[in-house]
Amino acid sequence: MKYYIDIGSSRIKTYQREKESLTLIEENAIYFKEYFIEEEGISRKNYRLLMLYMKELVQTYGLKQENCKIYATGIWRKISKEQYEMLRADFRELGLQFNIMSQQEETLYFEKVTQDIYDNQKVLMVNIGEKITELIVCNQGNVVAKQKLPIGITKILNDFPDIQKEKSNTTIEEIEKDILKVIRNENFDFGCDCGIFVVGELKFQKLVKYHLKPNAIFHDGIHEFMLSYQEFARKNKELLEEVKLEHLYLVMPSNKKWMDRAKAGGILAQAIFKKANIESIIPSDLNIIDIET
């Protein structure tokens, strides 16, 4: 039995691999961004919560360095050297090794997945972060373009704070116009067959009932669903204009913080797919754990 732990900016996900089957067996929400100080690290409270939870996992599943790999991403790249060394020491006491995956390493993993699984289609993969958005274009198994856009979730939430309200005074057209203005000088003439939207989007789109249909573009045994750009945009508009944030919390009570960024992330992806002339969208839950294993 092998275990993989993905420690992100707000979630800890534990996976179990048995033969060829990879299963998410636990998910715990700790909002590490709360009281985070850049170049210092996470708060004492969140540090304590992390270590208590890791001790529980070790006891429950018999984790040790030989059967468990740990990946920390996102906000963990900004902690101080002192806190990093402290974490490494505390994890060693638990018999584990704490690893922080660099942005370059994470990008390489996503490049690998575009090369390996899309039936030689030309694919645009969109990975939206807090401050930047990464694009990877793969054509017939080869990465042909990579691009970093100077916009992420944070800018949208800062510029349009009422986006979380049920009756927002801001229209989706205004937000989209603002996004397109930021990326107006970017070349999106990729000519892709479809767009892949990661990470965690499939789970979200199922929960809030986007109009998904069977994936008719490629068959990789992983990405079973797709939807049209028009359906994607229609649902994003509905979420902005009619759905309270409290309702989204009820849909995913285990990770409310992820829902805080859901509306903004969907609209940002929509603007990117519009500029890139993408007609078919594949929502994906792929992350570094799937790619590594």
C-alpha positions in Angstrom: 0.0 0.0 0.0 1.3 3.5 -1.0 0.1 6.8 0.3 0.4 10.3 -1.2 -0.4 13.5 0.7 -1.1 16.8 -1.2 -0.7 19.8 1.2 -2.1 22.8 -0.6 -2.9 26.4 0.5 -6.3 25.4 2.0 -6.6 21.6 1.8 -4.8 18.5 2.8 -5.7 15.5 0.6 -4.6 12.0 1.3 -4.6 9.3 -1.4 -4.1 5.6 -1.2 -2.7 3.5 -4.1 -3.5 -0.2 -4.2 -2.3 -1.9 -7.4 -3.6 0.3 -10.2 -6.2 2.1 -8.1 -5.7 5.6 -6.7 -8.3 6.7 -4.2 -8.8 9.9 -2.3 -9.4 8.6 1.2 -9.3 11.8 3.3 -9.7 15.5 2.8 -9.2 18.1 5.5 -9.6 21.9 5.1 -7.1 24.2 6.9 -6.9 27.7 5.6 -3.2 28.2 5.7 -3.5 31.7 4.1 -5.2 33.0 7.2 -2.6 35.1 9.2 0.1 34.0 6.7 3.1 36.4 6.6 5.1 36.2 3.4 8.7 35.1 3.9 7.9 34.1 7.4 5.1 31.5 7.0 1.9 30.1 8.3 0.5 31.1 11.7 1.3 29.2 14.9 -2.3 28.0 15.1 -2.3 26.6 11.6 1.1 25.0 12.2 -0.3 23.3 15.3 -3.4 22.1 13.4 -1.2 20.7 10.6 1.0 18.7 12.9 -2.0 17.4 14.9 -3.7 16.2 11.7 -0.5 14.6 10.4 -0.1 12.7 13.7 -3.7 11.4 13.2 -2.9 10.3 9.7 0.3 8.5 10.8 -1.6 6.6 13.5 -4.6 5.8 11.3 -2.7 4.5 8.2 0.7 3.5 9.6 2.4 6.2 7.5 6.2 6.2 7.2 8.7 7.6 4.8 8.9 4.2 2.9 5.2 4.2 2.1 4.2 7.9 1.9 5.2 10.8 -0.3 4.2 14.3 0.6 3.9 17.3 -1.8 3.4 20.8 -0.5 2.5 23.5 -3.1 1.0 27.0 -3.5 1.6 29.1 -0.4 4.2 26.8 1.0 6.7 28.1 -1.6 6.7 31.5 0.3 7.5 30.3 3.8 10.8 31.2 5.4 13.8 29.0 5.4 13.5 28.8 9.2 9.9 27.5 9.1 10.8 25.1 6.3 13.6 23.5 8.4 11.3 23.4 11.4 8.7 21.5 9.4 11.2 19.1 8.0 12.4 18.4 11.6 8.8 17.9 12.9 7.9 15.6 10.0 11.1 13.6 10.5 9.9 13.0 14.1 6.8 11.5 12.6 8.8 9.3 10.3 7.9 11.4 7.2 9.7 13.7 4.8 8.2 17.1 4.1 8.7 18.3 0.5 7.8 21.6 -1.1 7.3 21.3 -4.9 8.6 24.3 -6.8 6.4 26.0 -9.4 8.8 24.8 -12.1 8.5 21.2 -11.0 4.7 21.4 -10.8 4.6 22.9 -14.3 6.8 20.0 -15.6 4.3 17.5 -14.1 1.4 19.2 -15.9 3.4 19.2 -19.2 3.9 15.5 -18.7 0.2 14.8 -18.4 -0.6 16.8 -21.6 1.9 14.8 -23.5 0.7 11.4 -22.2 -3.0 11.3 -22.5 -5.0 13.4 -25.0 -5.1 11.1 -28.1 -2.8 13.4 -30.0 -5.4 16.3 -29.9 -4.2 19.9 -29.6 -5.1 20.9 -26.1 -5.0 24.1 -24.1 -4.6 23.4 -20.4 -5.5 26.3 -18.0 -4.3 26.2 -14.4 -5.5 29.3 -12.5 -3.6 30.4 -9.4 -4.0 33.2 -6.9 -1.9 35.7 -8.8 -1.0 34.1 -12.1 -2.6 31.7 -14.6 -0.5 29.1 -16.5 -1.3 27.9 -20.0 0.2 24.9 -21.6 -0.5 24.0 -25.2 0.2 20.4 -26.3 0.0 19.2 -29.9 0.3 15.5 -30.9 2.1 14.6 -27.7 4.5 17.6 -27.6 4.4 20.8 -25.6 4.4 23.6 -28.2 3.7 26.6 -26.1 3.8 27.8 -22.4 2.5 31.0 -21.2 2.0 32.8 -17.8 -0.7 35.4 -17.6 -0.4 38.2 -15.0 -3.8 37.6 -13.6 -5.4 35.2 -11.1 -8.2 34.8 -8.6 -6.9 37.6 -6.3 -7.2 40.4 -8.8 -10.8 39.6 -9.7 -11.9 39.3 -6.0 -10.1 42.6 -5.2 -11.5 44.5 -8.2 -15.0 43.1 -7.9 -15.7 42.5 -4.2 -19.4 42.1 -4.6 -19.0 39.1 -6.8 -19.9 36.9 -3.9 -23.3 38.5 -3.4 -26.5 36.8 -4.7 -27.5 40.0 -6.5 -24.2 41.4 -7.7 -24.1 44.9 -9.0 -21.4 43.8 -11.4 -22.2 41.9 -14.6 -20.3 39.0 -15.9 -19.7 41.1 -19.0 -17.9 43.8 -17.0 -15.6 41.3 -15.3 -14.9 39.6 -18.6 -14.1 42.9 -20.2 -11.7 43.8 -17.4 -9.9 40.4 -17.7 -9.6 40.7 -21.5 -8.1 44.2 -21.1 -5.4 42.7 -18.8 -4.5 40.0 -21.3 -5.1 42.0 -24.5 -1.5 41.8 -25.6 -1.2 38.1 -25.1 -1.2 35.9 -28.2 -3.9 33.2 -27.9 -3.9 32.1 -31.5 -3.4 28.4 -30.5 -6.0 26.7 -32.7 -6.7 24.1 -30.1 -9.3 21.3 -30.3 -10.4 21.8 -26.7 -9.5 23.3 -23.3 -8.7 21.5 -20.1 -9.7 23.4 -16.9 -7.8 22.1 -13.7 -7.6 21.6 -10.7 -10.8 20.3 -8.9 -13.1 21.7 -11.6 -14.9 18.4 -12.4 -15.9 17.9 -8.8 -17.2 21.5 -8.6 -19.1 21.3 -11.9 -20.8 18.1 -10.9 -21.9 19.6 -7.5 -23.4 22.7 -8.9 -24.8 20.9 -12.0 -23.1 22.3 -15.1 -24.5 20.8 -18.2 -21.9 18.0 -18.6 -22.0 15.4 -21.4 -19.7 12.4 -22.3 -16.3 13.5 -23.6 -16.5 13.0 -27.4 -13.1 14.5 -28.2 -10.6 12.1 -26.6 -10.7 9.0 -24.5 -8.0 8.6 -21.8 -9.9 6.7 -19.1 -9.8 9.8 -16.9 -11.7 12.7 -18.4 -15.2 11.4 -19.0 -17.1 14.6 -19.4 -17.1 17.8 -21.4 -19.3 20.8 -22.0 -19.7 23.5 -24.6 -18.3 27.0 -24.1 -21.9 28.3 -24.4 -23.1 26.1 -21.5 -20.0 27.0 -19.4 -20.7 30.7 -19.9 -24.4 30.3 -19.2 -23.8 28.5 -15.9 -21.2 31.0 -14.8 -23.7 33.8 -15.4 -26.3 31.9 -13.3 -23.9 31.4 -10.4 -22.9 35.1 -10.4 -26.4 36.5 -10.6 -28.5 34.0 -8.7 -26.5 31.8 -6.3 -25.5 33.0 -2.9 -22.1 32.1 -1.5 -23.8 30.5 1.4 -25.5 28.0 -1.0 -22.1 27.1 -2.4 -20.8 26.4 1.1 -23.7 24.0 1.6 -22.7 22.2 -1.6 -19.1 21.7 -0.4 -19.1 22.1 3.4 -15.8 20.3 3.8 -13.9 23.1 1.9 -15.7 26.4 2.0 -12.6 28.4 1.2 -12.4 26.7 -2.2 -15.9 28.0 -2.9 -14.8 31.5 -2.1 -12.8 31.5 -5.4 -15.1 29.4 -7.5 -17.1 32.2 -9.2 -14.0 34.3 -10.0 -12.1 31.2 -11.3 -14.9 30.2 -13.6 -15.2 33.7 -15.1 -11.5 34.0 -15.6 -11.4 30.6 -17.4 -14.3 31.8 -19.5 -12.5 34.9 -20.7 -9.4 32.9 -21.5 -11.4 30.3 -23.5 -13.2 33.0 -25.3 -10.0 34.8 -26.4 -8.5 31.4 -27.4 -11.7 30.5 -29.4 -12.2 27.3 -27.4 -15.6 25.7 -28.1 -15.3 22.5 -26.0 -14.2 22.5 -22.3 -13.0 19.5 -20.3 -13.3 20.0 -16.6 -10.5 18.1 -14.7 -9.7 17.0 -11.2 -6.1 16.1 -12.2 -3.4 17.2 -9.8 0.2 16.4 -9.2 -0.7 13.2 -7.3 -2.4 11.7 -10.3 0.5 12.8 -12.6 3.3 11.5 -10.3 1.7 8.1 -9.6 
